[in-house]
């Protein structure tokens, strides 16, 4: 079996043996060493949770007692805005898309401005704990539960996908070789989140996310430094090489491409508005600030910070590919569904590899044990910084939106059971992902979860921009219809005309939802 075929989907589709001079693979760090470092890492998180979770109650779990320093929230939001998927996919996409992802990051700036000056003041004025309570006040109970349900579905699938990635890596390089089953690895992965978040909730997450953001960013910087040393680059030569490489192309103007500037910019703007401003997970930390002014400062500084952070990730991708191609570890020739070929360290043969897997492949096998450890710590930090807040937000939304709890409630048993329940749901979904044995289907489920944000965009847009009174009882049907119709329209445009909407499908989805809501407002209501 070729390297990673069991876990990372490398396939031996070519048996061509390397004949040119290539860098030799390095020995990887032992499973025991990785386990010890991870244990120390999580011990640190648990200590922070113990300190911040003292005398934890519903108010601290749901709102952080409204005492979070805005600058701390802003810094932690960097890690929460990214994920384990982002950690490997942004560097991996550089070979085909260059730095064009920055077009979307520019759109983020516009989206965060809308959040800071429109949504934040609204949420604070209404004193919301769950942002979906706004839908109840504006439209009614069915709209309220529809919005909250779409969020729960999206976050369960999204958080499961990100934790699945981490569990696969840990199963591959730590627990699997010891004979520990995958389900046990998943259980440990989720149990660790539960342990440090079940008591303090969002109050704890604000602090642990600052640590995880630090580890994530440090791992990217250290990885760049390690590769630069392999290439004998100083800082000046590194910057000069990045400036001159073809990967540094920022703007794309071919209209039929999914990463055309206008598509990317608008997508970045509306993805931010929807997946941050209309997402309980992302907004819950913002709502822990003392007042709307502090929360707005937090949001604006987060948006500014994401520009250099994403440039850092893209630069990592560029140096990864420059190193791998120069050393002959990668060959830019497709095999079947794989766009690249990589030199298998165990057989010396060229095998098909996905772009997303190039960074972990090199880190673990060709850059030395330190790079491998740095990669795993960075991946875990990136994934956990988004997954821990997701679990807390799922619990908060369910308790507030479906159980009718309030931060002032003194009873915590239902909250604890809800937190445990969502931990169990994540465990089940991840194990199901594993049982599917189909990466394409798993990716499809992850993409499909993104369609559930379109109805939220439509609901809030109609609520904020119009005075329409939609037919509340039909809103659940409208939400499902808009997601399904936009999915099929997107696929039809691709198959018929080769036109890729890309992330712009979010606008289509939200637009369909808004039209249905407004149209229903003209239907006479029974007294």
Protein Blocks (a to p, Z undefined) as FASTA:
>chain_A
ZZhklmnopacfbfcdcfbdcddddddddfklmmmmmmmmmmmmmmmmmmmmgoiafklm
mnonopacfklmmmmmmmmmmcfklmmmmmmmmmmnommlmmmmmmmmmmmmmmmmmmmm
mmmmnopablklmmmmmnomklmmmmmmmmmmmmmmmmmmmmmmmmmmmmmmmmmmnopa
fklmmmmmmmmmmmmmmmnmmmlmmmmmmmmmmmmmmmmmmmmmmmmmmnopafklmmmm
mmmpmklpmbdcbfkbmkbfklmmmmmmmmmmmmmmmgmklmmmmmmpmblklmmmmmmm
mmmmmmmmmmmmmmmmmmmmmmmmmnomaccddehjbfbdcddfklopacdddfklmmmm
mmmmmnojklmmmmmmmmmmmmmmmmmmmmmmmmmmmmmmmnopafklmbfklmmmmmmm
mmmmmmmmmmmmmmnopaklmmmmmmmmmmmmmmmmmmmmmmmmmccdcdfklmmmmmmm
mmmmmmmmmmmmmmmnopafkjmlmmmmmmmmmmmmmmmmmpccdZZ
